[in-house]
Structures are given as C-alpha cells and as structure tokens.
Amino acid sequence: MNEPPQTKRPPGTTIPWEEKLKEMPPIVGDRELVERVWKQTDSLGYLYIYFCLLGF
C-alpha cells in the first residue's frame, strides 16, 4: 500500500514557529508571548483552509 508523504510540519500548523522565527527580526520583548500568539494565529489559518476544503 502507498504511504502518505511525510511532512516536517506538526499537525494543525501551516507555517511552524521555528520556520517563521527564521524570517523575523530578533525579538526584543517576551519571546514566549510572540510564540504563543503565532501558534494561535497559525492554527486559525489551518482551520480556515481545512474547512474550505471540506465545504467544497
């Protein structure tokens, strides 16, 4: 049987935090806060894409 392709992304994410962190300038403030907000926002993007695919 064919196995689905393996991805490096954790389930429920579109752009992992580690990948996004490379694109951003150095964080001066609370890094954990920025990471938490990014993960919450990214999960909403994932859900939007998921439900759009299921709806059509």
Backbone as CSV, one residue per row, in Angstrom:
resi,resn,N_x,N_y,N_z,CA_x,CA_y,CA_z,C_x,C_y,C_z
1,MET,0.833,-1.184,0.000,0.000,0.000,0.000,0.876,1.245,0.000
2,ASN,0.414,2.287,-0.649,1.174,3.537,-0.696,1.031,4.296,0.613
3,GLU,2.146,4.723,1.146,2.157,5.523,2.368,2.008,6.999,2.000
4,PRO,1.277,7.776,2.798,1.206,9.213,2.512,2.572,9.853,2.712
5,PRO,2.853,10.926,1.983,4.168,11.573,2.133,4.339,12.138,3.539
6,GLN,5.526,12.005,4.070,5.837,12.518,5.405,6.175,14.007,5.309
7,THR,5.658,14.776,6.235,5.946,16.199,6.277,6.692,16.534,7.551
8,LYS,7.338,17.670,7.544,8.084,18.115,8.713,7.225,19.006,9.606
9,ARG,6.010,19.248,9.209,5.141,20.152,9.960,4.341,19.378,11.003
10,PRO,4.231,19.953,12.197,3.359,19.327,13.200,1.901,19.404,12.753
11,PRO,1.059,18.510,13.215,-0.356,18.567,12.837,-0.996,19.888,13.270
12,GLY,-1.847,20.431,12.413,-2.575,21.650,12.748,-1.816,22.940,12.514
13,THR,-0.720,22.887,11.774,0.038,24.110,11.503,0.206,24.296,10.001
14,THR,0.291,25.556,9.588,0.603,25.848,8.194,2.071,26.247,8.064
15,ILE,2.539,27.123,8.950,3.953,27.512,8.991,4.441,27.311,10.425
16,PRO,5.324,26.340,10.657,5.798,26.094,12.024,6.527,27.308,12.597
17,TRP,6.471,27.442,13.910,7.101,28.563,14.612,8.583,28.643,14.294
18,GLU,9.275,27.531,14.279,10.715,27.527,14.025,11.033,28.087,12.641
19,GLU,10.183,27.789,11.674,10.375,28.301,10.313,10.086,29.798,10.246
20,LYS,9.028,30.232,10.917,8.660,31.659,10.919,9.691,32.490,11.668
21,LEU,10.273,31.926,12.728,11.264,32.642,13.534,12.484,33.023,12.705
22,LYS,12.837,32.200,11.724,13.983,32.493,10.857,13.738,33.727,9.984
23,GLU,12.464,33.997,9.668,12.111,35.118,8.800,11.984,36.442,9.561
24,MET,11.803,36.357,10.866,11.524,37.550,11.666,12.810,38.205,12.171
25,PRO,12.740,39.511,12.439,13.882,40.166,13.085,13.993,39.664,14.531
26,PRO,15.122,39.910,15.179,15.267,39.462,16.570,14.149,40.012,17.466
27,ILE,13.641,39.158,18.345,12.546,39.545,19.232,13.135,40.214,20.467
28,VAL,12.693,41.428,20.746,13.211,42.203,21.865,12.398,41.935,23.128
29,GLY,11.098,41.747,22.993,10.212,41.577,24.145,10.099,40.129,24.588
30,ASP,8.918,39.774,24.997,8.620,38.445,25.528,8.493,37.434,24.381
31,ARG,9.502,36.612,24.214,9.530,35.651,23.108,8.418,34.606,23.241
32,GLU,8.136,34.162,24.459,7.089,33.162,24.670,5.714,33.694,24.282
33,LEU,5.478,34.972,24.543,4.207,35.597,24.161,4.077,35.634,22.644
34,VAL,5.131,36.036,21.963,5.103,36.094,20.495,4.889,34.697,19.921
35,GLU,5.558,33.700,20.489,5.402,32.320,20.015,3.970,31.831,20.229
36,ARG,3.412,32.099,21.390,2.053,31.651,21.688,1.043,32.294,20.742
37,VAL,1.183,33.602,20.504,0.258,34.299,19.602,0.419,33.773,18.176
38,TRP,1.666,33.520,17.752,1.878,32.988,16.403,1.204,31.625,16.247
39,LYS,1.386,30.762,17.215,0.807,29.417,17.119,-0.715,29.471,17.108
40,GLN,-1.313,30.363,17.890,-2.770,30.504,17.885,-3.263,31.025,16.539
41,THR,-2.587,32.022,16.000,-2.973,32.595,14.713,-2.784,31.588,13.588
42,ASP,-1.678,30.863,13.627,-1.392,29.865,12.599,-2.424,28.744,12.619
43,SER,-2.859,28.348,13.797,-3.851,27.272,13.877,-5.188,27.731,13.284
44,LEU,-5.524,29.023,13.408,-6.747,29.530,12.790,-6.656,29.477,11.265
45,GLY,-5.475,29.794,10.733,-5.274,29.678,9.289,-5.426,28.247,8.814
46,TYR,-4.904,27.312,9.586,-5.026,25.895,9.250,-6.495,25.478,9.245
47,LEU,-7.236,25.894,10.273,-8.657,25.538,10.340,-9.440,26.140,9.181
48,TYR,-9.119,27.361,8.803,-9.794,28.008,7.678,-9.579,27.197,6.391
49,ILE,-8.335,26.842,6.132,-8.025,26.050,4.933,-8.732,24.704,4.989
50,TYR,-8.691,24.062,6.139,-9.304,22.741,6.312,-10.805,22.794,6.033
51,PHE,-11.501,23.768,6.628,-12.933,23.850,6.448,-13.316,24.299,5.043
52,CYS,-12.486,25.101,4.393,-12.756,25.467,2.993,-12.658,24.238,2.097
53,LEU,-11.693,23.384,2.369,-11.558,22.162,1.565,-12.717,21.208,1.802
54,LEU,-13.206,21.137,3.036,-14.331,20.254,3.334,-15.649,20.811,2.803
55,GLY,-15.751,22.124,2.726,-17.004,22.731,2.309,-17.280,22.661,0.821
56,PHE,-16.267,22.427,0.019,-16.471,22.438,-1.434,-16.207,21.107,-2.053
